[in-house]
Amino acid sequence: MTQINLFEQDTPLQFERILIYPYPDLRRLWVRIWLPARLEDDAPNVELIVYNPDGTENNSLVLLAQTDTRLNNTLHLKDPVLPDETYRVEAMLSVGLSKDAPHVDHQTFDLTLAFRDPEAGEQGFGINCDM
């Protein structure tokens, strides 16, 4: 009998895709993250930090030991928000629950704080968004 493994242990643990859409009010971000399927022992932690145009931290999102492969969250921005300005996003993936958990992937990208309508097919911000 052939065994089918649903987990991609040979696939490197990294962000497959990150897609962010600012909501129309520009105070919230719709964050979608795709990860490879892993065994629970390898469940990664996801940290997302949004930096203001001046480089100071605006807000962050931390998700521990994620077993889902498709993450869907809303991140609220702190006031004041600056429409049409460029914010920096940093995404980190680590394994383990200790303070010194090793990072296995690190991505950064820019986000212009302007509404983009996903239902109209407008492109969001992130990595591998054109899939």
N, C-alpha and C positions, 0 to 999 in steps of 0.2 A: 504494500500500500504506500502511495506517495503522500508525504506530509507537505502541506502548504503552509508556509510561514507568512503570517499577515504583517509581521514586523520587519522593518527595513534595517536590520542591524549592520549591513554592509554599507549603507548610505551614511555619509558623514552627518553628524548632528549639527545642523545649521538652519538658519532661517531660509525657508523655501521662497517665501513671499511676505512682504509687509505692504499693506494698502491702507492709507489714511485719507478720509474725506472730512473736511471741516463742515459742520452743520451750518444751516443758513444763519443762525444767530452768531456764529463765529466764536462762541464761548465753549463749544464742545467739539471733540474730534471723534469720529467713528473710526475705531482702530480694528483692523482685521489682520491676523497673523496666521500663516500656514507653517506647520512644522512636520517633519517626517514622523511616521508611526514608530514608536519605541516601546520596549518593555518597561513596565512600571519602575524597575530599578534604575532606569536611565531617564526618568521623567525630568525634563529640563525646567529651569526657572527662567522666566522672561522678565526683563526690566526695560522699560521704555521711559526715557527722559526727554522732555521738551524744553528747549532753551529759548528765552526771549531774544529779540533782535540784538540786544546789548550783551548777550552771552550769559546772563544770569539764568538760573533755573526757574522755570515757570511752574511745572508740575511733573509728576512721575507716576508710573503704574508698575507695580510689582506683582507677578503671578508666580506662585511657588508650585513646584512639582506638577507640571501640567501633563496630563495624560491624553488630552484632546489634541487632535492634529489641526483643528481649525478653531482659532480663538477669535472672539467677537466682543469688543468692549467699547465703552464710552469713556473718554478722558476729558475732564473738565479743566478749562484754562482759568488761571487766576487773572483778576483785573489788574491793570487795564489791558484789554486786548488791543492790538494794533492792526487793523484791517490792511491788507495788501502788503504787509511787511513780511520779511523772510525770517522764519523761525528755524532752528536747527533741531533735528530729532536724532537721538542716540538710542540704539537698540542693542541689548546684550543678552546673551544666552549662556547660562551656566548650569552645571550639574552638581547636586548635593545641597544639603541644607545648612552647612556650616557657614560661618562668616567669611571663610576663605575659599568658598566653592570656586573651582576652576572655571574660567570663562572659555567657551568653545566657539563662540561666534560674536562678532562685534560689527555693527553696521551704523553708518551715519548718513543722513541725507537732509536736504533742505525742504521746507514746506512753506509755501506762500499762503498766508492766512486770507483765503478768498474761497467763497462757496463754490464747490464743484458738485454737479448733480450726477450721481451714479446712475440714476434711472434714465438720464438722457445720454448715457454713454460717455460722459466726460471723464477724463483720466484723473485719478487721484495721485497722491504722493506716496513714495516709498521705494522699495526695491522689487524688481521683477514685476512691475505693475502692468506690463504690456502682454502678459500671458493670456 
